[in-house]
Amino acid sequence: MSPRPVQSAEHRVLGRAVRETRARRLLSQERLGFTSGLHRNYIGAIERGEINPTFRILLQLSDGLTLPLSELFALYEQRRQETG
């Protein structure tokens, strides 16, 4: 039996922040996966809010996005406030 996807509101908001940042940098999921050392399917699962990424994974994402982790968290906080 495979684990059930996370799909919490917080994970969806984090995924949206990652997706928006990736799109602004004109990166495909595949390219972000390559630059961050993660599989493109894993990037997609994060963007859909299906995975609870570890701190290490978040660091890899921020490196791949060439963005300080604090800025990714700031965008997360901004999007979270917008969704109420």
OpenMM code with the backbone's topology and positions (N, CA, C; nanometers):
from openmm import Vec3, app, unit

residues = "MET SER PRO ARG PRO VAL GLN SER ALA GLU HIS ARG VAL LEU GLY ARG ALA VAL ARG GLU THR ARG ALA ARG ARG LEU LEU SER GLN GLU ARG LEU GLY PHE THR SER GLY LEU HIS ARG ASN TYR ILE GLY ALA ILE GLU ARG GLY GLU ILE ASN PRO THR PHE ARG ILE LEU LEU GLN LEU SER ASP GLY LEU THR LEU PRO LEU SER GLU LEU PHE ALA LEU TYR GLU GLN ARG ARG GLN GLU THR GLY".split()
positions = [
    Vec3(0.0845, -0.1175, 0.0000),
    Vec3(0.0000, 0.0000, 0.0000),
    Vec3(0.0890, 0.1238, 0.0000),
    Vec3(0.0638, 0.2166, -0.0911),
    Vec3(0.1464, 0.3369, -0.0992),
    Vec3(0.0957, 0.4423, -0.0008),
    Vec3(0.1870, 0.5298, 0.0455),
    Vec3(0.1452, 0.6320, 0.1414),
    Vec3(0.0459, 0.7289, 0.0781),
    Vec3(-0.0454, 0.7766, 0.1582),
    Vec3(-0.1457, 0.8720, 0.1126),
    Vec3(-0.0817, 1.0096, 0.0957),
    Vec3(-0.1113, 1.0801, -0.0121),
    Vec3(-0.0545, 1.2143, -0.0307),
    Vec3(-0.0950, 1.3072, 0.0832),
    Vec3(-0.0083, 1.4032, 0.1126),
    Vec3(-0.0301, 1.4967, 0.2227),
    Vec3(-0.1496, 1.5863, 0.1935),
    Vec3(-0.1440, 1.6627, 0.0874),
    Vec3(-0.2529, 1.7486, 0.0409),
    Vec3(-0.3130, 1.8405, 0.1473),
    Vec3(-0.2350, 1.8923, 0.2403),
    Vec3(-0.2869, 1.9901, 0.3358),
    Vec3(-0.2835, 2.1274, 0.2692),
    Vec3(-0.3579, 2.2199, 0.3253),
    Vec3(-0.3600, 2.3563, 0.2711),
    Vec3(-0.2196, 2.4167, 0.2738),
    Vec3(-0.1452, 2.3908, 0.3788),
    Vec3(-0.0102, 2.4461, 0.3905),
    Vec3(0.0818, 2.3904, 0.2825),
    Vec3(0.0690, 2.2618, 0.2543),
    Vec3(0.1538, 2.2012, 0.1525),
    Vec3(0.1175, 2.2521, 0.0129),
    Vec3(-0.0124, 2.2757, -0.0095),
    Vec3(-0.0535, 2.3329, -0.1387),
    Vec3(-0.0001, 2.4744, -0.1555),
    Vec3(-0.0002, 2.5531, -0.0486),
    Vec3(0.0521, 2.6903, -0.0545),
    Vec3(0.2030, 2.6874, -0.0796),
    Vec3(0.2744, 2.5986, -0.0124),
    Vec3(0.4181, 2.5851, -0.0365),
    Vec3(0.4425, 2.5459, -0.1818),
    Vec3(0.3644, 2.4516, -0.2316),
    Vec3(0.3780, 2.4102, -0.3701),
    Vec3(0.3544, 2.5236, -0.4665),
    Vec3(0.2558, 2.6054, -0.4367),
    Vec3(0.2283, 2.7222, -0.5217),
    Vec3(0.3468, 2.8190, -0.5218),
    Vec3(0.4070, 2.8393, -0.4055),
    Vec3(0.5234, 2.9281, -0.3964),
    Vec3(0.6396, 2.8740, -0.4792),
    Vec3(0.6621, 2.7432, -0.4730),
    Vec3(0.7693, 2.6815, -0.5521),
    Vec3(0.7375, 2.6953, -0.7005),
    Vec3(0.6139, 2.6637, -0.7401),
    Vec3(0.5740, 2.6706, -0.8807),
    Vec3(0.5880, 2.8128, -0.9360),
    Vec3(0.5412, 2.9118, -0.8600),
    Vec3(0.5504, 3.0511, -0.9050),
    Vec3(0.6960, 3.0946, -0.9213),
    Vec3(0.7784, 3.0578, -0.8260),
    Vec3(0.9201, 3.0945, -0.8328),
    Vec3(0.9865, 3.0275, -0.9524),
    Vec3(0.9584, 2.9003, -0.9719),
    Vec3(1.0151, 2.8267, -1.0856),
    Vec3(0.9712, 2.8905, -1.2178),
    Vec3(0.8442, 2.9256, -1.2273),
    Vec3(0.7920, 2.9858, -1.3510),
    Vec3(0.8544, 3.1228, -1.3767),
    Vec3(0.8707, 3.2017, -1.2715),
    Vec3(0.9344, 3.3343, -1.2884),
    Vec3(1.0776, 3.3223, -1.3371),
    Vec3(1.1419, 3.2135, -1.3010),
    Vec3(1.2797, 3.1910, -1.3441),
    Vec3(1.2861, 3.1144, -1.4771),
    Vec3(1.1684, 3.0917, -1.5358),
    Vec3(1.1571, 3.0248, -1.6661),
    Vec3(1.2223, 2.8866, -1.6652),
    Vec3(1.2034, 2.8149, -1.5548),
    Vec3(1.2580, 2.6800, -1.5408),
    Vec3(1.1468, 2.5778, -1.5572),
    Vec3(1.1747, 2.4710, -1.6269),
    Vec3(1.0826, 2.3579, -1.6305),
    Vec3(1.1028, 2.2775, -1.5021),
    Vec3(1.0079, 2.1891, -1.4731),
    Vec3(1.0258, 2.1000, -1.3582),
    Vec3(1.1497, 2.0143, -1.3780),
    Vec3(1.1717, 1.9733, -1.5006),
    Vec3(1.2890, 1.8906, -1.5298),
    Vec3(1.4184, 1.9672, -1.5027),
    Vec3(1.4248, 2.0917, -1.5462),
    Vec3(1.5463, 2.1722, -1.5255),
    Vec3(1.5686, 2.1999, -1.3767),
    Vec3(1.4603, 2.2341, -1.3050),
    Vec3(1.4735, 2.2570, -1.1611),
    Vec3(1.5174, 2.1287, -1.0916),
    Vec3(1.4634, 2.0174, -1.1353),
    Vec3(1.5064, 1.8904, -1.0787),
    Vec3(1.6544, 1.8674, -1.0986),
    Vec3(1.7027, 1.8964, -1.2186),
    Vec3(1.8449, 1.8790, -1.2480),
    Vec3(1.9304, 1.9712, -1.1621),
    Vec3(1.8933, 2.0998, -1.1544),
    Vec3(1.9757, 2.1956, -1.0802),
    Vec3(1.9687, 2.1755, -0.9293),
    Vec3(1.8606, 2.1129, -0.8819),
    Vec3(1.8478, 2.0913, -0.7374),
    Vec3(1.8833, 1.9488, -0.6952),
    Vec3(1.9076, 1.8624, -0.7919),
    Vec3(1.9416, 1.7243, -0.7598),
    Vec3(1.8208, 1.6400, -0.7209),
    Vec3(1.7030, 1.6812, -0.7670),
    Vec3(1.5799, 1.6089, -0.7374),
    Vec3(1.5163, 1.5629, -0.8683),
    Vec3(1.4354, 1.4595, -0.8618),
    Vec3(1.3671, 1.4115, -0.9818),
    Vec3(1.2525, 1.5064, -1.0164),
    Vec3(1.2266, 1.5247, -1.1447),
    Vec3(1.1205, 1.6165, -1.1879),
    Vec3(0.9845, 1.5751, -1.1336),
    Vec3(0.9612, 1.4448, -1.1191),
    Vec3(0.8341, 1.3991, -1.0616),
    Vec3(0.8213, 1.4413, -0.9155),
    Vec3(0.9342, 1.4460, -0.8454),
    Vec3(0.9347, 1.4890, -0.7058),
    Vec3(0.9021, 1.6384, -0.6988),
    Vec3(0.9579, 1.7156, -0.7915),
    Vec3(0.9276, 1.8598, -0.7989),
    Vec3(0.7775, 1.8779, -0.8200),
    Vec3(0.7218, 1.8024, -0.9141),
    Vec3(0.5777, 1.8111, -0.9408),
    Vec3(0.4938, 1.7765, -0.8190),
    Vec3(0.5343, 1.6743, -0.7459),
    Vec3(0.4604, 1.6345, -0.6258),
    Vec3(0.4665, 1.7433, -0.5188),
    Vec3(0.5796, 1.8091, -0.5068),
    Vec3(0.5909, 1.9215, -0.4121),
    Vec3(0.4973, 2.0333, -0.4558),
    Vec3(0.4994, 2.0656, -0.5848),
    Vec3(0.4165, 2.1742, -0.6359),
    Vec3(0.2669, 2.1446, -0.6198),
    Vec3(0.2290, 2.0193, -0.6216),
    Vec3(0.0881, 1.9814, -0.6027),
    Vec3(0.0517, 1.9652, -0.4551),
    Vec3(0.1473, 1.9796, -0.3658),
    Vec3(0.1218, 1.9667, -0.2227),
    Vec3(0.1065, 1.8239, -0.1765),
    Vec3(0.1617, 1.7300, -0.2523),
    Vec3(0.1471, 1.5883, -0.2201),
    Vec3(0.2571, 1.5347, -0.1286),
    Vec3(0.3605, 1.6132, -0.1085),
    Vec3(0.4770, 1.5675, -0.0325),
    Vec3(0.5084, 1.6689, 0.0766),
    Vec3(0.5539, 1.6191, 0.1890),
    Vec3(0.6010, 1.7028, 0.2979),
    Vec3(0.7537, 1.7056, 0.2877),
    Vec3(0.8109, 1.8049, 0.2165),
    Vec3(0.9559, 1.8046, 0.1952),
    Vec3(1.0324, 1.8311, 0.3246),
    Vec3(1.1443, 1.7638, 0.3378),
    Vec3(1.2306, 1.7855, 0.4537),
    Vec3(1.3064, 1.9172, 0.4376),
    Vec3(1.3695, 1.9571, 0.5447),
    Vec3(1.4519, 2.0781, 0.5413),
    Vec3(1.5621, 2.0650, 0.4363),
    Vec3(1.6231, 1.9492, 0.4288),
    Vec3(1.7289, 1.9265, 0.3303),
    Vec3(1.6762, 1.9434, 0.1881),
    Vec3(1.5568, 1.8922, 0.1612),
    Vec3(1.4956, 1.9058, 0.0290),
    Vec3(1.4664, 2.0532, 0.0002),
    Vec3(1.4163, 2.1253, 0.0996),
    Vec3(1.3902, 2.2684, 0.0808),
    Vec3(1.5187, 2.3450, 0.0498),
    Vec3(1.6281, 2.3058, 0.1150),
    Vec3(1.7570, 2.3686, 0.0842),
    Vec3(1.7988, 2.3388, -0.0594),
    Vec3(1.7789, 2.2152, -0.1042),
    Vec3(1.8125, 2.1795, -0.2417),
    Vec3(1.7266, 2.2589, -0.3401),
    Vec3(1.5993, 2.2745, -0.3083),
    Vec3(1.5109, 2.3536, -0.3945),
    Vec3(1.5566, 2.4984, -0.4029),
    Vec3(1.5881, 2.5561, -0.2889),
    Vec3(1.6310, 2.6966, -0.2902),
    Vec3(1.7611, 2.7128, -0.3677),
    Vec3(1.8513, 2.6158, -0.3575),
    Vec3(1.9739, 2.6204, -0.4380),
    Vec3(1.9404, 2.6120, -0.5864),
    Vec3(1.8519, 2.5197, -0.6223),
    Vec3(1.8137, 2.5034, -0.7618),
    Vec3(1.7428, 2.6249, -0.8180),
    Vec3(1.6710, 2.6961, -0.7322),
    Vec3(1.6001, 2.8172, -0.7733),
    Vec3(1.6891, 2.9411, -0.7639),
    Vec3(1.8118, 2.9246, -0.7146),
    Vec3(1.9035, 3.0360, -0.6849),
    Vec3(1.8306, 3.1451, -0.6062),
    Vec3(1.7722, 3.0996, -0.4962),
    Vec3(1.6906, 3.1853, -0.4124),
    Vec3(1.7180, 3.1503, -0.2672),
    Vec3(1.7439, 3.2488, -0.1821),
    Vec3(1.7591, 3.2156, -0.0397),
    Vec3(1.6323, 3.1503, 0.0133),
    Vec3(1.6481, 3.0524, 0.0979),
    Vec3(1.5339, 2.9824, 0.1542),
    Vec3(1.4394, 3.0804, 0.2239),
    Vec3(1.4945, 3.1835, 0.2844),
    Vec3(1.4103, 3.2828, 0.3528),
    Vec3(1.3139, 3.3502, 0.2551),
    Vec3(1.3554, 3.3708, 0.1312),
    Vec3(1.2665, 3.4325, 0.0321),
    Vec3(1.1559, 3.3362, -0.0102),
    Vec3(1.1881, 3.2090, -0.0193),
    Vec3(1.0854, 3.1097, -0.0510),
    Vec3(0.9825, 3.1050, 0.0625),
    Vec3(1.0294, 3.1098, 0.1867),
    Vec3(0.9385, 3.1111, 0.3010),
    Vec3(0.8569, 3.2399, 0.3048),
    Vec3(0.9181, 3.3520, 0.2674),
    Vec3(0.8450, 3.4792, 0.2638),
    Vec3(0.7311, 3.4724, 0.1612),
    Vec3(0.7578, 3.4135, 0.0458),
    Vec3(0.6535, 3.3976, -0.0553),
    Vec3(0.5449, 3.3031, -0.0045),
    Vec3(0.5858, 3.1966, 0.0634),
    Vec3(0.4895, 3.1051, 0.1243),
    Vec3(0.3984, 3.1816, 0.2205),
    Vec3(0.4559, 3.2620, 0.3084),
    Vec3(0.3786, 3.3381, 0.4056),
    Vec3(0.2827, 3.4347, 0.3351),
    Vec3(0.3302, 3.4997, 0.2319),
    Vec3(0.2467, 3.5930, 0.1558),
    Vec3(0.1277, 3.5199, 0.0941),
    Vec3(0.1521, 3.4072, 0.0299),
    Vec3(0.0446, 3.3300, -0.0335),
    Vec3(-0.0512, 3.2730, 0.0707),
    Vec3(0.0017, 3.2354, 0.1845),
    Vec3(-0.0828, 3.1798, 0.2908),
    Vec3(-0.1791, 3.2859, 0.3437),
    Vec3(-0.1321, 3.4088, 0.3574),
    Vec3(-0.2182, 3.5181, 0.4028),
    Vec3(-0.3251, 3.5496, 0.2995),
    Vec3(-0.2906, 3.5377, 0.1723),
    Vec3(-0.3868, 3.5659, 0.0653),
    Vec3(-0.5007, 3.4649, 0.0631),
    Vec3(-0.4689, 3.3403, 0.0979),
    Vec3(-0.5717, 3.2362, 0.0939),
    Vec3(-0.6524, 3.2298, 0.2228),
    Vec3(-0.6079, 3.3046, 0.3230),
    Vec3(-0.6855, 3.3159, 0.4462),
    Vec3(-0.6627, 3.2049, 0.5386),
] * unit.nanometer
topology = app.Topology()
chain = topology.addChain("A")
for resn in residues:
    res = topology.addResidue(resn, chain)
    for name in ("N", "CA", "C"):
        topology.addAtom(name, app.Element.getBySymbol(name[0]), res)
